[in-house]
Amino acid sequence: MTWAAVLTLAAGTYLLRLAGVVLRNRVEVPERVERYVDLGATALLVALVATAALTEAGDFVGWARPAGVAVGALAAWRKVPFVIVVVLAAGTTAGMRALGVP
């Protein structure tokens, strides 16, 4: 990628973010559209997590990683501190792999 492309993309990103701040009070989005945007963002995040947790190079990764993600999600839902969430998820995955679960 050339420097011109990088600078163009950087300027475009900056201008889009600036437009959000400048136009915040000028553009009114209907409540129905806001709800759909929120639902779309949630669906995108769930799809990203599911893809990362269940597949690698297009194949199923085994049961250890999804179990770790599930334990981490449960801990986060229970409002456990973030560091402990990460340790629980990683520990679950590592423990299952140590037991021979792929």
PEHU-V427686 format. One record per backbone hydrogen bond with DSSP energy under -1.0 kcal/mol. NH is the residue of the N-H (numbers start at 0). CO is the residue of the C=O. E is the energy in kcal/mol with one decimal. If there is no record, write none. Layout:
NH:CO:E
NH:CO:E
This chain:
5:1:-2.1
6:2:-2.8
7:3:-2.3
8:4:-2.6
9:5:-2.4
10:6:-2.5
11:7:-2.5
12:8:-2.3
13:9:-2.4
14:10:-2.6
15:11:-2.2
16:12:-2.1
17:13:-2.5
18:14:-2.4
19:15:-1.5
20:16:-1.4
21:17:-2.8
22:18:-2.7
26:22:-2.0
33:29:-2.2
34:30:-2.1
35:31:-1.9
36:32:-2.4
37:33:-2.3
38:34:-2.5
39:35:-2.5
40:36:-2.3
41:37:-2.1
42:38:-2.6
43:39:-2.3
44:40:-2.1
45:41:-2.4
46:42:-2.3
47:43:-2.1
48:44:-2.4
49:45:-2.7
50:46:-2.4
51:47:-2.4
52:48:-2.5
53:49:-2.0
54:50:-1.8
55:58:-2.3
58:55:-1.5
60:53:-1.7
66:62:-1.7
67:63:-2.2
68:64:-2.5
69:65:-2.4
70:66:-2.5
71:67:-2.5
72:68:-2.7
73:69:-2.5
74:70:-2.4
75:71:-2.5
76:72:-2.5
77:73:-1.8
78:75:-1.5
79:74:-2.3
84:80:-2.0
85:81:-2.4
86:82:-2.2
87:83:-2.9
88:84:-2.5
89:85:-2.7
90:86:-2.7
91:87:-2.4
92:88:-2.2
93:89:-2.9
94:90:-2.7
95:91:-2.4
96:92:-2.2
97:93:-2.3
98:94:-1.5
99:96:-1.2
100:95:-2.6
